[in-house]
Amino acid sequence: LLLSLLIFGGTFLQAIKYHWSDERIRSSIGMWPTVLLLIMLSYVQLANVDPLAGSNLRVGSVSDPFVNVLFYSGITLTLIMLWLAVPMGFLFRMKFDFSMWSIAFTADVVAMACATYDDLKQGGTESDDYTGFLLAGSIGTATWIVVTLVFQTLFMLVKKRWLRAPYKWAPLSFNKLSHEALRESGRHLLREAAAISKLDSSEQGVVGVGLGRDIQLFCLVLKWHSHMEDNILFRKVDTFHPLITQDGYLQHEELEALEGKLLQCAESLISGSNPSEDIEKTYSILQEMIPYAEKHMDWEEENLNAMLRKGFNLAVQKKLVSDVWFAYESKSLEEIVGEKVSVDGEWDNYDFRDLRNGKPVFPSKSATKEDLLDFPPRLPVEPIPFRKQQVLRVVLPYMVRWLPIPMQKTRFVRSFAWALPENAQLIGDMVYRGVDDSTWACLAADVPECVPRGLPGWVRRI
């Protein structure tokens, strides 16, 4: 009885305190059926019932309402957990971990309860045979679970993985994951520029256009990242430790100066006026900028991340991620840059710099008052350029694309879904429109709550 109360108290507190985005706590929820079944087993033992006595009126027998309520409530809760584990994929959506042995404990307790209840049935006047099927099914399921976990544990012991501490992550982990994505994309640009510099001048002009566009996207995403840290994260750190981030602000200023030079080179590459000279100059700036950007991100992770982990509890981290989301959810990249971005086509007539004040500049429309009531409005046929898109619709897919490990892609999306569960499908919609099909298929399997309505994999959640 005491064990059941300890199990429920610990797992229920864990379920309330932490979020289901962390898969390591999900399997503990599967122990809830053991609470009712352990109380039932304790009650039967304390009543000291002899199953062969033949009486169905004694306390603790199969006719005792308290025994029936506990047993059938525990079995019902077990079936709910099975539904969460198999069709929903909620309890088992991760690689093997020692926490999964809690599921084996639950299966063993269910088998013990079914065996005890079957003995009570056999000792009484009831002649129903369904308890025998429950007993056989519970023992078979428990055996399969235990054998599977034994082999998984032996494999982990052979591979010497049992001493590896699990990676700790929380909603604010999106910032460190963003660093990793920017590192990967920056190194790719450096390799790409080095390869193009070795080509003939006739080929450099054609390939240089793609490099210029990649550089523009990289610089804008990096500018957003610095803007977000300066206006949200660094200010919160300074609240706990005043002026400790001053070098971080100065490092961002140095990066912005290099970004300006690199963007000028990107525009020259796209124009194709002098590709050989532009490629050489671009490669030279990348050789200076990318290592410095990596050193800057290493500085943040080595010095500021330790403070974030110790000083920012889960509630503060969720609030910070929410602040990031609400600060940029409707803001365009043009507004981040602070000046009008010129693009080809009809989209050049749109100016979103003052969108935060509710005063975007739209192209003039010569029409009557009634024509202005038409919906939806007519937009340019060509896709909206990324430099005029909303920030998060560019940044979120970019980070997911450049994270090298699939689990990092999943955790990046979950970091936002953890803090903003009410916007999970909107987050999924933003990511879905900017990644390839294989990446989205993996994300939809790992984070099904982010699948937007209408896409394969969407289900109505309880």
Contacts in CASP RR format, 6 or more apart in sequence:
PFRMAT RR
TARGET T0000
AUTHOR 0000-0000-0000
METHOD contacts of the structure
MODEL  1
LLLSLLIFGGTFLQAIKYHWSDERIRSSIGMWPTVLLLIMLSYVQLANVD
PLAGSNLRVGSVSDPFVNVLFYSGITLTLIMLWLAVPMGFLFRMKFDFSM
WSIAFTADVVAMACATYDDLKQGGTESDDYTGFLLAGSIGTATWIVVTLV
FQTLFMLVKKRWLRAPYKWAPLSFNKLSHEALRESGRHLLREAAAISKLD
SSEQGVVGVGLGRDIQLFCLVLKWHSHMEDNILFRKVDTFHPLITQDGYL
QHEELEALEGKLLQCAESLISGSNPSEDIEKTYSILQEMIPYAEKHMDWE
EENLNAMLRKGFNLAVQKKLVSDVWFAYESKSLEEIVGEKVSVDGEWDNY
DFRDLRNGKPVFPSKSATKEDLLDFPPRLPVEPIPFRKQQVLRVVLPYMV
RWLPIPMQKTRFVRSFAWALPENAQLIGDMVYRGVDDSTWACLAADVPEC
VPRGLPGWVRRI
1 38 0 8 1.000
1 39 0 8 1.000
1 42 0 8 1.000
3 38 0 8 1.000
4 34 0 8 1.000
4 35 0 8 1.000
4 36 0 8 1.000
4 38 0 8 1.000
4 39 0 8 1.000
4 42 0 8 1.000
5 35 0 8 1.000
7 31 0 8 1.000
7 34 0 8 1.000
7 35 0 8 1.000
7 38 0 8 1.000
8 32 0 8 1.000
8 35 0 8 1.000
10 28 0 8 1.000
11 28 0 8 1.000
11 29 0 8 1.000
11 30 0 8 1.000
11 31 0 8 1.000
11 32 0 8 1.000
12 32 0 8 1.000
14 25 0 8 1.000
14 28 0 8 1.000
15 25 0 8 1.000
15 28 0 8 1.000
15 29 0 8 1.000
17 314 0 8 1.000
18 25 0 8 1.000
18 314 0 8 1.000
19 314 0 8 1.000
19 418 0 8 1.000
20 26 0 8 1.000
20 90 0 8 1.000
21 414 0 8 1.000
21 415 0 8 1.000
21 417 0 8 1.000
21 418 0 8 1.000
22 169 0 8 1.000
22 418 0 8 1.000
23 93 0 8 1.000
23 94 0 8 1.000
24 94 0 8 1.000
24 97 0 8 1.000
24 99 0 8 1.000
24 166 0 8 1.000
25 99 0 8 1.000
26 90 0 8 1.000
26 91 0 8 1.000
26 93 0 8 1.000
26 94 0 8 1.000
27 91 0 8 1.000
27 92 0 8 1.000
27 97 0 8 1.000
27 99 0 8 1.000
27 100 0 8 1.000
27 102 0 8 1.000
27 103 0 8 1.000
28 99 0 8 1.000
28 102 0 8 1.000
29 81 0 8 1.000
29 84 0 8 1.000
29 91 0 8 1.000
30 81 0 8 1.000
30 84 0 8 1.000
30 85 0 8 1.000
30 91 0 8 1.000
30 102 0 8 1.000
30 103 0 8 1.000
30 106 0 8 1.000
31 102 0 8 1.000
31 105 0 8 1.000
31 106 0 8 1.000
32 77 0 8 1.000
32 81 0 8 1.000
33 74 0 8 1.000
33 75 0 8 1.000
33 77 0 8 1.000
33 78 0 8 1.000
33 81 0 8 1.000
33 106 0 8 1.000
33 109 0 8 1.000
33 110 0 8 1.000
34 105 0 8 1.000
34 106 0 8 1.000
34 109 0 8 1.000
34 110 0 8 1.000
36 70 0 8 1.000
36 71 0 8 1.000
36 73 0 8 1.000
36 74 0 8 1.000
36 77 0 8 1.000
37 70 0 8 1.000
37 71 0 8 1.000
37 74 0 8 1.000
37 109 0 8 1.000
37 110 0 8 1.000
37 112 0 8 1.000
37 113 0 8 1.000
38 109 0 8 1.000
39 70 0 8 1.000
40 67 0 8 1.000
40 70 0 8 1.000
40 71 0 8 1.000
40 74 0 8 1.000
40 113 0 8 1.000
40 116 0 8 1.000
41 109 0 8 1.000
41 112 0 8 1.000
41 113 0 8 1.000
41 116 0 8 1.000
43 60 0 8 1.000
43 66 0 8 1.000
43 67 0 8 1.000
43 70 0 8 1.000
44 60 0 8 1.000
44 67 0 8 1.000
44 116 0 8 1.000
44 120 0 8 1.000
47 58 0 8 1.000
47 59 0 8 1.000
47 60 0 8 1.000
47 61 0 8 1.000
47 64 0 8 1.000
49 58 0 8 1.000
49 59 0 8 1.000
49 60 0 8 1.000
49 61 0 8 1.000
49 120 0 8 1.000
51 119 0 8 1.000
51 120 0 8 1.000
51 122 0 8 1.000
51 123 0 8 1.000
51 124 0 8 1.000
52 123 0 8 1.000
53 123 0 8 1.000
53 124 0 8 1.000
54 123 0 8 1.000
54 124 0 8 1.000
54 125 0 8 1.000
55 61 0 8 1.000
55 124 0 8 1.000
56 62 0 8 1.000
56 63 0 8 1.000
56 124 0 8 1.000
56 125 0 8 1.000
56 126 0 8 1.000
57 63 0 8 1.000
58 64 0 8 1.000
60 66 0 8 1.000
60 67 0 8 1.000
60 120 0 8 1.000
61 67 0 8 1.000
61 120 0 8 1.000
61 124 0 8 1.000
62 68 0 8 1.000
62 117 0 8 1.000
62 120 0 8 1.000
62 121 0 8 1.000
62 123 0 8 1.000
62 124 0 8 1.000
62 126 0 8 1.000
67 117 0 8 1.000
67 120 0 8 1.000
71 113 0 8 1.000
71 117 0 8 1.000
74 110 0 8 1.000
74 113 0 8 1.000
75 110 0 8 1.000
75 113 0 8 1.000
75 114 0 8 1.000
75 134 0 8 1.000
78 106 0 8 1.000
78 110 0 8 1.000
81 91 0 8 1.000
81 106 0 8 1.000
84 90 0 8 1.000
84 91 0 8 1.000
85 91 0 8 1.000
85 92 0 8 1.000
85 103 0 8 1.000
86 92 0 8 1.000
89 448 0 8 1.000
91 103 0 8 1.000
92 100 0 8 1.000
93 446 0 8 1.000
96 149 0 8 1.000
96 152 0 8 1.000
96 153 0 8 1.000
96 155 0 8 1.000
96 156 0 8 1.000
97 166 0 8 1.000
98 153 0 8 1.000
98 162 0 8 1.000
100 149 0 8 1.000
100 152 0 8 1.000
101 149 0 8 1.000
103 145 0 8 1.000
103 149 0 8 1.000
104 142 0 8 1.000
104 145 0 8 1.000
104 146 0 8 1.000
104 149 0 8 1.000
107 138 0 8 1.000
107 141 0 8 1.000
107 142 0 8 1.000
107 145 0 8 1.000
107 146 0 8 1.000
108 142 0 8 1.000
108 146 0 8 1.000
110 138 0 8 1.000
110 141 0 8 1.000
110 142 0 8 1.000
111 135 0 8 1.000
111 138 0 8 1.000
111 139 0 8 1.000
111 140 0 8 1.000
111 141 0 8 1.000
111 142 0 8 1.000
113 138 0 8 1.000
114 131 0 8 1.000
114 132 0 8 1.000
114 134 0 8 1.000
114 135 0 8 1.000
114 137 0 8 1.000
114 138 0 8 1.000
114 139 0 8 1.000
115 135 0 8 1.000
115 139 0 8 1.000
117 131 0 8 1.000
117 134 0 8 1.000
118 131 0 8 1.000
118 132 0 8 1.000
118 134 0 8 1.000
118 135 0 8 1.000
121 128 0 8 1.000
121 131 0 8 1.000
156 162 0 8 1.000
168 309 0 8 1.000
169 411 0 8 1.000
169 415 0 8 1.000
170 314 0 8 1.000
170 317 0 8 1.000
170 415 0 8 1.000
170 418 0 8 1.000
171 314 0 8 1.000
171 317 0 8 1.000
171 318 0 8 1.000
171 320 0 8 1.000
171 321 0 8 1.000
171 415 0 8 1.000
171 416 0 8 1.000
171 418 0 8 1.000
171 419 0 8 1.000
172 308 0 8 1.000
172 312 0 8 1.000
172 317 0 8 1.000
172 320 0 8 1.000
172 321 0 8 1.000
172 415 0 8 1.000
173 411 0 8 1.000
173 412 0 8 1.000
173 415 0 8 1.000
174 321 0 8 1.000
174 399 0 8 1.000
174 412 0 8 1.000
174 415 0 8 1.000
174 416 0 8 1.000
175 229 0 8 1.000
175 233 0 8 1.000
176 301 0 8 1.000
176 305 0 8 1.000
177 399 0 8 1.000
177 403 0 8 1.000
177 408 0 8 1.000
177 411 0 8 1.000
177 412 0 8 1.000
177 415 0 8 1.000
178 225 0 8 1.000
178 399 0 8 1.000
178 412 0 8 1.000
179 297 0 8 1.000
179 300 0 8 1.000
179 301 0 8 1.000
180 403 0 8 1.000
180 404 0 8 1.000
180 408 0 8 1.000
181 398 0 8 1.000
181 399 0 8 1.000
181 400 0 8 1.000
181 401 0 8 1.000
181 402 0 8 1.000
181 403 0 8 1.000
181 412 0 8 1.000
182 218 0 8 1.000
182 221 0 8 1.000
182 222 0 8 1.000
182 225 0 8 1.000
182 293 0 8 1.000
182 297 0 8 1.000
182 402 0 8 1.000
183 293 0 8 1.000
183 294 0 8 1.000
183 297 0 8 1.000
184 402 0 8 1.000
184 403 0 8 1.000
184 404 0 8 1.000
185 218 0 8 1.000
185 221 0 8 1.000
185 398 0 8 1.000
185 402 0 8 1.000
186 218 0 8 1.000
186 286 0 8 1.000
186 290 0 8 1.000
186 293 0 8 1.000
187 290 0 8 1.000
188 402 0 8 1.000
189 211 0 8 1.000
189 214 0 8 1.000
189 215 0 8 1.000
189 218 0 8 1.000
189 286 0 8 1.000
189 290 0 8 1.000
190 283 0 8 1.000
190 286 0 8 1.000
190 287 0 8 1.000
190 290 0 8 1.000
192 211 0 8 1.000
192 214 0 8 1.000
193 211 0 8 1.000
193 279 0 8 1.000
193 282 0 8 1.000
193 283 0 8 1.000
193 286 0 8 1.000
194 283 0 8 1.000
196 204 0 8 1.000
196 207 0 8 1.000
196 208 0 8 1.000
196 211 0 8 1.000
196 279 0 8 1.000
197 204 0 8 1.000
197 279 0 8 1.000
197 280 0 8 1.000
197 283 0 8 1.000
199 207 0 8 1.000
201 275 0 8 1.000
201 276 0 8 1.000
204 275 0 8 1.000
204 276 0 8 1.000
204 279 0 8 1.000
205 269 0 8 1.000
205 272 0 8 1.000
205 275 0 8 1.000
208 269 0 8 1.000
208 270 0 8 1.000
208 272 0 8 1.000
208 275 0 8 1.000
208 278 0 8 1.000
208 279 0 8 1.000
209 269 0 8 1.000
209 270 0 8 1.000
209 272 0 8 1.000
210 269 0 8 1.000
210 270 0 8 1.000
211 266 0 8 1.000
211 269 0 8 1.000
211 279 0 8 1.000
211 282 0 8 1.000
212 265 0 8 1.000
212 266 0 8 1.000
212 267 0 8 1.000
212 269 0 8 1.000
212 270 0 8 1.000
212 282 0 8 1.000
213 266 0 8 1.000
213 270 0 8 1.000
215 262 0 8 1.000
215 263 0 8 1.000
215 265 0 8 1.000
215 266 0 8 1.000
215 269 0 8 1.000
215 282 0 8 1.000
216 263 0 8 1.000
216 266 0 8 1.000
216 387 0 8 1.000
217 386 0 8 1.000
217 394 0 8 1.000
217 398 0 8 1.000
219 259 0 8 1.000
219 260 0 8 1.000
219 262 0 8 1.000
219 263 0 8 1.000
219 266 0 8 1.000
220 333 0 8 1.000
220 336 0 8 1.000
220 337 0 8 1.000
220 386 0 8 1.000
220 387 0 8 1.000
220 394 0 8 1.000
221 394 0 8 1.000
221 395 0 8 1.000
221 398 0 8 1.000
221 399 0 8 1.000
222 255 0 8 1.000
222 259 0 8 1.000
222 293 0 8 1.000
223 256 0 8 1.000
223 259 0 8 1.000
223 336 0 8 1.000
223 337 0 8 1.000
224 328 0 8 1.000
224 333 0 8 1.000
224 336 0 8 1.000
224 391 0 8 1.000
224 395 0 8 1.000
225 395 0 8 1.000
226 252 0 8 1.000
226 255 0 8 1.000
226 256 0 8 1.000
227 336 0 8 1.000
228 324 0 8 1.000
228 327 0 8 1.000
228 328 0 8 1.000
229 252 0 8 1.000
229 300 0 8 1.000
230 249 0 8 1.000
230 252 0 8 1.000
231 327 0 8 1.000
232 320 0 8 1.000
232 323 0 8 1.000
232 324 0 8 1.000
232 327 0 8 1.000
233 320 0 8 1.000
234 245 0 8 1.000
234 248 0 8 1.000
234 249 0 8 1.000
236 312 0 8 1.000
236 316 0 8 1.000
236 320 0 8 1.000
237 244 0 8 1.000
237 245 0 8 1.000
237 304 0 8 1.000
237 307 0 8 1.000
237 308 0 8 1.000
238 244 0 8 1.000
238 245 0 8 1.000
240 307 0 8 1.000
240 311 0 8 1.000
241 307 0 8 1.000
244 304 0 8 1.000
244 307 0 8 1.000
245 304 0 8 1.000
247 299 0 8 1.000
248 296 0 8 1.000
248 299 0 8 1.000
248 300 0 8 1.000
251 296 0 8 1.000
251 299 0 8 1.000
252 296 0 8 1.000
254 292 0 8 1.000
255 289 0 8 1.000
255 292 0 8 1.000
255 293 0 8 1.000
255 296 0 8 1.000
258 285 0 8 1.000
258 288 0 8 1.000
258 289 0 8 1.000
258 292 0 8 1.000
259 289 0 8 1.000
261 285 0 8 1.000
262 282 0 8 1.000
262 285 0 8 1.000
262 286 0 8 1.000
262 289 0 8 1.000
265 278 0 8 1.000
265 281 0 8 1.000
265 282 0 8 1.000
265 285 0 8 1.000
266 282 0 8 1.000
268 274 0 8 1.000
268 278 0 8 1.000
268 281 0 8 1.000
269 275 0 8 1.000
269 278 0 8 1.000
269 279 0 8 1.000
269 282 0 8 1.000
272 278 0 8 1.000
308 317 0 8 1.000
312 320 0 8 1.000
317 419 0 8 1.000
318 418 0 8 1.000
318 419 0 8 1.000
319 419 0 8 1.000
321 415 0 8 1.000
321 416 0 8 1.000
321 418 0 8 1.000
321 419 0 8 1.000
321 420 0 8 1.000
322 419 0 8 1.000
322 420 0 8 1.000
325 392 0 8 1.000
325 416 0 8 1.000
325 419 0 8 1.000
325 420 0 8 1.000
325 423 0 8 1.000
328 390 0 8 1.000
328 391 0 8 1.000
328 392 0 8 1.000
328 395 0 8 1.000
329 390 0 8 1.000
329 392 0 8 1.000
330 355 0 8 1.000
330 390 0 8 1.000
331 355 0 8 1.000
331 356 0 8 1.000
331 390 0 8 1.000
331 391 0 8 1.000
332 352 0 8 1.000
332 355 0 8 1.000
332 388 0 8 1.000
332 389 0 8 1.000
332 390 0 8 1.000
332 391 0 8 1.000
333 341 0 8 1.000
333 386 0 8 1.000
333 387 0 8 1.000
333 388 0 8 1.000
333 389 0 8 1.000
333 390 0 8 1.000
333 391 0 8 1.000
333 394 0 8 1.000
334 340 0 8 1.000
334 341 0 8 1.000
334 351 0 8 1.000
334 352 0 8 1.000
334 353 0 8 1.000
334 387 0 8 1.000
334 388 0 8 1.000
335 352 0 8 1.000
335 353 0 8 1.000
335 354 0 8 1.000
335 355 0 8 1.000
335 356 0 8 1.000
336 391 0 8 1.000
337 387 0 8 1.000
338 353 0 8 1.000
339 353 0 8 1.000
340 351 0 8 1.000
340 353 0 8 1.000
341 385 0 8 1.000
341 387 0 8 1.000
341 388 0 8 1.000
342 348 0 8 1.000
343 385 0 8 1.000
343 387 0 8 1.000
343 388 0 8 1.000
345 380 0 8 1.000
345 382 0 8 1.000
346 363 0 8 1.000
346 380 0 8 1.000
346 381 0 8 1.000
346 382 0 8 1.000
347 380 0 8 1.000
347 382 0 8 1.000
347 384 0 8 1.000
347 385 0 8 1.000
347 388 0 8 1.000
349 362 0 8 1.000
349 363 0 8 1.000
350 360 0 8 1.000
350 361 0 8 1.000
350 362 0 8 1.000
350 363 0 8 1.000
350 388 0 8 1.000
351 360 0 8 1.000
351 361 0 8 1.000
352 360 0 8 1.000
352 361 0 8 1.000
352 388 0 8 1.000
353 361 0 8 1.000
354 360 0 8 1.000
354 361 0 8 1.000
365 371 0 8 1.000
365 372 0 8 1.000
386 394 0 8 1.000
392 430 0 8 1.000
393 430 0 8 1.000
393 433 0 8 1.000
396 413 0 8 1.000
396 416 0 8 1.000
396 427 0 8 1.000
396 430 0 8 1.000
396 431 0 8 1.000
397 430 0 8 1.000
397 431 0 8 1.000
397 433 0 8 1.000
397 434 0 8 1.000
397 435 0 8 1.000
399 412 0 8 1.000
400 409 0 8 1.000
400 412 0 8 1.000
400 413 0 8 1.000
400 431 0 8 1.000
400 435 0 8 1.000
400 439 0 8 1.000
400 443 0 8 1.000
401 434 0 8 1.000
401 435 0 8 1.000
401 436 0 8 1.000
401 439 0 8 1.000
403 409 0 8 1.000
403 412 0 8 1.000
406 442 0 8 1.000
409 439 0 8 1.000
409 442 0 8 1.000
409 443 0 8 1.000
410 442 0 8 1.000
410 443 0 8 1.000
410 446 0 8 1.000
410 447 0 8 1.000
413 427 0 8 1.000
413 428 0 8 1.000
413 431 0 8 1.000
413 443 0 8 1.000
413 447 0 8 1.000
413 450 0 8 1.000
414 447 0 8 1.000
416 423 0 8 1.000
416 427 0 8 1.000
417 424 0 8 1.000
417 427 0 8 1.000
417 447 0 8 1.000
417 449 0 8 1.000
417 450 0 8 1.000
420 427 0 8 1.000
421 449 0 8 1.000
424 447 0 8 1.000
424 449 0 8 1.000
424 450 0 8 1.000
425 449 0 8 1.000
425 450 0 8 1.000
425 451 0 8 1.000
425 452 0 8 1.000
425 453 0 8 1.000
426 452 0 8 1.000
427 450 0 8 1.000
428 443 0 8 1.000
428 447 0 8 1.000
428 450 0 8 1.000
428 451 0 8 1.000
428 452 0 8 1.000
429 452 0 8 1.000
431 440 0 8 1.000
431 443 0 8 1.000
431 450 0 8 1.000
432 440 0 8 1.000
432 452 0 8 1.000
432 455 0 8 1.000
435 443 0 8 1.000
443 450 0 8 1.000
444 450 0 8 1.000
444 451 0 8 1.000
444 455 0 8 1.000
444 456 0 8 1.000
444 457 0 8 1.000
448 457 0 8 1.000
448 459 0 8 1.000
449 461 0 8 1.000
451 457 0 8 1.000
451 458 0 8 1.000
452 458 0 8 1.000
END
